[in-house]
Amino acid sequence: MAIFIAAGLTDIADGYIARRRDQVTDFGKFMDPLADKVLVVAAMLWFVERDIMPAWVALIVIIREFMVTALRLIAADNGRVIAAAFSGKVKTVVTMVCLTVMFLPLRQWMVYFCIVAITITTLVSGAEYFVKNRDILIWDK
């Protein structure tokens, strides 16, 4: 739990400092979301290993991340940038808070609540990206 929280806090601090000092780089734009994904997936895999989270929940999160990344790559290939959607930001906050809370000794219903919240926000945000950017996926332009 301490490592997860420390990693999350250093991520927040890094982003804050980079924006405040106007030191945002292309490398940082690429690596920051990648580091976030690695942190989340590592925590989820630990919960799966401990039988706290079903593997299918982690799989939904991983598939959503791959699909949104693929959509962004297709968009970039067409000269378009897909900014983070509000639902994506909500998904990130819900996931990070729930994963942090799940490290605590909780009643089972609280763990289920977190798992459901992560799953729903992941599915909703993934759907939003594809609905809002469906024109990118139309092949016969």
C-alpha positions in Angstrom: 0.0 0.0 0.0 2.8 2.4 0.9 4.6 1.8 -2.4 1.3 2.3 -4.4 0.5 5.5 -2.6 4.1 6.8 -2.9 4.1 6.0 -6.7 0.7 7.8 -7.1 1.9 10.9 -5.1 5.1 11.2 -7.0 3.1 10.9 -10.3 0.9 13.8 -9.2 3.9 15.9 -8.0 5.8 15.2 -11.3 2.8 16.4 -13.4 2.3 19.4 -11.2 5.9 20.5 -11.3 6.2 19.9 -15.1 3.1 22.1 -15.8 4.1 24.8 -13.3 7.6 25.1 -14.7 6.4 24.8 -18.2 8.6 21.7 -18.7 6.0 19.5 -20.4 7.8 17.3 -22.9 6.7 14.8 -25.6 8.6 12.1 -23.6 6.6 13.0 -20.5 3.3 13.0 -22.4 4.1 9.5 -23.5 5.7 8.0 -20.3 3.3 9.5 -17.7 0.2 7.7 -18.9 2.3 4.5 -19.5 3.6 4.7 -15.9 0.0 5.2 -14.6 -1.1 2.1 -16.5 1.8 0.0 -15.2 1.0 1.1 -11.6 -2.7 0.3 -11.9 -2.2 -3.1 -13.7 0.5 -4.1 -11.1 -1.9 -3.4 -8.2 -4.7 -5.2 -9.9 -2.6 -8.2 -10.6 -1.6 -8.3 -7.0 -5.3 -8.2 -6.0 -6.0 -11.0 -8.5 -3.1 -13.1 -7.1 -4.5 -12.6 -3.6 -8.1 -13.6 -4.7 -9.4 -10.1 -3.8 -10.3 -9.1 -7.4 -11.6 -11.4 -10.2 -9.2 -11.7 -13.1 -11.9 -10.6 -15.5 -12.1 -7.2 -13.9 -8.3 -6.6 -14.5 -8.8 -7.9 -18.0 -11.5 -5.4 -18.7 -9.3 -2.6 -17.5 -6.3 -3.9 -19.6 -8.4 -4.3 -22.8 -9.9 -0.8 -22.4 -6.4 0.7 -22.1 -5.2 -1.1 -25.2 -8.3 -0.2 -27.2 -8.2 3.5 -26.2 -4.5 3.6 -27.0 -5.1 2.0 -30.4 -7.8 4.6 -31.0 -5.4 7.4 -30.1 -2.8 5.9 -32.5 -5.2 5.7 -35.3 -6.3 9.3 -34.6 -2.7 10.5 -34.5 -2.0 8.8 -37.8 -4.9 10.9 -39.2 -3.4 14.1 -37.7 -5.8 14.2 -34.8 -5.2 14.2 -31.0 -7.8 12.7 -28.7 -7.7 14.5 -25.4 -8.5 12.9 -22.1 -12.3 12.7 -21.7 -14.0 13.7 -18.5 -15.2 10.2 -18.0 -11.6 9.0 -18.4 -10.5 11.3 -15.6 -13.3 10.1 -13.4 -12.2 6.5 -14.2 -8.7 7.3 -13.2 -9.6 8.9 -9.9 -12.1 6.1 -9.0 -9.6 3.4 -9.9 -6.7 5.0 -8.0 -8.9 5.7 -4.9 -10.5 2.3 -4.9 -7.2 0.4 -5.4 -5.7 2.4 -2.5 -8.7 1.7 -0.3 -8.7 -2.0 -1.3 -5.2 -2.4 0.4 -7.0 -1.8 3.7 -8.7 -4.5 5.7 -12.3 -3.9 4.5 -15.6 -5.6 4.8 -16.3 -7.7 1.7 -19.2 -5.4 0.5 -16.7 -2.5 0.4 -14.3 -4.5 -1.8 -17.2 -5.4 -4.1 -18.3 -1.8 -4.2 -14.8 -0.8 -5.3 -14.6 -3.6 -7.9 -18.0 -2.6 -9.3 -17.0 1.1 -9.4 -13.8 0.3 -11.2 -15.6 -1.9 -13.7 -18.4 0.5 -14.5 -16.2 3.6 -14.8 -13.8 1.7 -17.0 -16.6 0.5 -19.4 -18.4 3.9 -19.5 -15.2 5.8 -20.2 -14.1 3.3 -22.8 -17.5 3.5 -24.6 -17.3 7.4 -24.5 -14.0 7.5 -26.3 -15.3 5.3 -29.0 -18.7 7.0 -29.4 -17.2 10.5 -29.5 -14.5 9.4 -31.9 -16.4 6.9 -34.1 -15.7 8.9 -37.2 -12.0 7.9 -36.9 -13.0 4.2 -37.3 -15.0 4.7 -40.5 -12.8 3.1 -43.1 -14.4 4.3 -46.4 -13.9 8.0 -46.1 
